[in-house]
Amino acid sequence: MMQLVLRAYTLDDAKPLATLANDYQVSKNLRDTFPYPYLESDAHRFLQFVNKLPPDKGIEYAITVDGVFVGAIGITFSSDIYQKNGEIGYWLGRPYWNKGIISRAIRMLVEYTFENYPIHKITAEVFATNIGSQKALEKNGFILEGICKEHAYKEEIYHDVHLYALFDK
């Protein structure tokens, strides 16, 4: 069985991060803050951001399988009246799709977050066309709270977004 680990980023992650992230099929389902093409300089900027991220703003982890970097997962904590909420985000390199990796990583991060932070609800926003991500969330107990019509604008197209949520038990 493969050993899946969520761990802190290291500077050695820059090259595999840039290699896997520089894939249009990965970036097309992510926000524009995730650039395409994705260069090694983008990876270095991201690693600097992660290293300076205050613990009350969020958590970011590298996903590894058998010691190999395969993707990323994190939760951004909300503030003000939404202070008990967090939003999960993740991606995997295409060679690792459809292997159950992201479903396991979501489960691990959700359990860790609910056990270690005062979070009541974790949300996820997923493009309506990203069926794989929707299935991974649903496998982990996330429920579809609503569909936001033409909620995102990417590549000069309006996209419907599915809003998922999971509550702490």
C-alpha positions in Angstrom: 0.0 0.0 0.0 1.3 3.4 -0.8 2.4 5.7 2.0 0.6 9.0 1.7 2.0 11.9 3.9 1.0 15.5 4.3 4.1 17.4 5.3 5.6 20.9 5.5 7.2 22.2 2.3 10.9 22.2 1.8 13.0 24.2 -0.7 13.7 20.8 -2.5 10.0 20.9 -3.5 10.5 23.7 -5.9 11.5 21.6 -8.9 8.9 18.9 -8.6 6.2 21.5 -7.8 7.0 23.4 -10.9 7.1 20.3 -13.1 3.7 19.0 -11.9 2.0 22.4 -11.7 3.1 23.4 -15.2 0.2 21.5 -16.7 -2.8 23.1 -18.3 -5.1 20.2 -17.2 -4.2 21.0 -13.6 -4.3 24.8 -13.8 -7.7 25.0 -15.6 -9.5 24.0 -12.5 -7.7 26.4 -10.1 -7.9 30.1 -9.4 -5.8 32.5 -11.4 -3.4 33.0 -8.5 -2.1 29.6 -9.7 -0.4 30.6 -12.9 0.0 28.8 -16.2 2.6 28.3 -17.4 4.0 27.5 -13.9 7.7 28.2 -13.7 10.3 27.3 -11.1 10.3 31.0 -10.1 6.5 30.6 -9.4 7.3 27.6 -7.1 10.0 29.6 -5.2 7.5 32.5 -4.7 4.9 30.0 -3.4 7.4 28.4 -1.0 8.3 31.8 0.3 4.6 32.6 0.8 4.0 29.3 2.7 7.0 29.8 4.9 5.7 33.2 6.0 2.0 32.1 6.4 0.9 32.9 10.0 -0.7 29.8 11.6 -4.0 31.7 12.2 -4.3 32.4 8.4 -4.1 28.8 7.2 -2.2 25.6 6.7 -0.4 24.4 3.6 1.0 21.0 3.0 2.9 19.1 0.3 1.3 15.8 -0.6 3.8 13.0 -0.9 3.4 9.3 -1.9 6.2 7.0 -1.0 8.4 10.1 -0.4 7.6 11.6 -3.8 6.0 15.1 -4.1 2.6 14.6 -6.0 0.6 17.7 -5.2 -0.6 20.2 -2.6 -3.4 20.7 -0.1 -4.3 23.5 2.3 -7.0 25.3 4.3 -7.4 29.1 4.4 -9.0 30.2 7.6 -11.7 32.9 7.4 -11.9 35.9 9.7 -14.4 38.3 11.2 -17.9 36.7 11.5 -16.6 33.8 9.4 -13.8 33.0 11.9 -15.0 29.4 12.5 -14.8 28.6 8.8 -12.0 27.5 6.5 -11.8 26.8 2.8 -10.0 23.8 1.5 -8.0 23.8 -1.7 -5.9 21.1 -3.4 -4.4 19.8 -6.6 -2.5 16.8 -7.8 -0.1 16.3 -10.6 -1.9 14.5 -13.5 0.1 11.3 -13.3 -1.4 10.8 -9.8 -5.1 11.3 -10.7 -7.7 8.6 -10.2 -5.7 6.7 -7.6 -7.6 7.8 -4.5 -4.8 10.0 -3.4 -6.7 13.3 -3.1 -9.6 11.6 -1.3 -7.2 10.3 1.3 -5.4 13.6 1.6 -8.7 15.5 2.0 -9.7 13.1 4.8 -6.4 13.5 6.6 -6.4 17.3 6.4 -10.0 17.6 7.5 -9.5 15.4 10.5 -6.3 17.2 11.5 -8.0 20.6 11.1 -11.1 19.8 13.1 -8.9 18.2 15.9 -6.4 21.1 16.1 -8.2 24.3 15.2 -11.4 26.0 16.3 -13.0 25.4 13.0 -16.7 24.5 12.7 -17.1 24.3 8.9 -14.8 23.6 6.0 -16.0 24.7 2.5 -14.8 24.1 -1.0 -15.6 25.9 -4.3 -15.4 23.6 -7.3 -16.0 24.3 -11.0 -19.1 22.5 -12.2 -17.1 20.7 -14.8 -14.6 19.3 -12.2 -16.4 16.1 -11.5 -13.3 14.3 -10.0 -13.0 17.0 -7.3 -16.7 16.9 -6.6 -16.5 13.1 -6.1 -13.5 13.4 -3.8 -15.3 15.8 -1.6 -18.5 13.8 -1.5 -16.5 10.6 -0.5 -15.4 12.6 2.5 -18.8 13.6 3.6 -19.0 17.1 2.0 -22.4 18.1 1.0 -23.4 20.3 -1.9 -24.8 23.5 -0.4 -25.5 25.2 -3.6 -24.6 26.0 -7.2 -23.5 29.6 -7.9 -24.3 30.4 -11.5 -21.6 32.1 -13.5 -19.8 32.7 -10.3 -16.2 32.5 -11.6 -14.6 34.2 -14.6 -11.7 32.3 -16.0 -10.2 32.3 -19.5 -12.9 34.8 -20.7 -15.7 32.4 -19.7 -18.2 32.5 -16.9 -18.2 29.2 -14.9 -20.8 27.8 -12.5 -19.3 26.9 -9.1 -20.4 24.2 -6.8 -20.2 25.1 -3.1 -19.5 22.2 -0.8 -19.4 22.1 3.0 -18.5 19.8 5.8 -19.3 20.5 9.5 -17.4 19.4 12.5 -19.2 16.7 14.3 
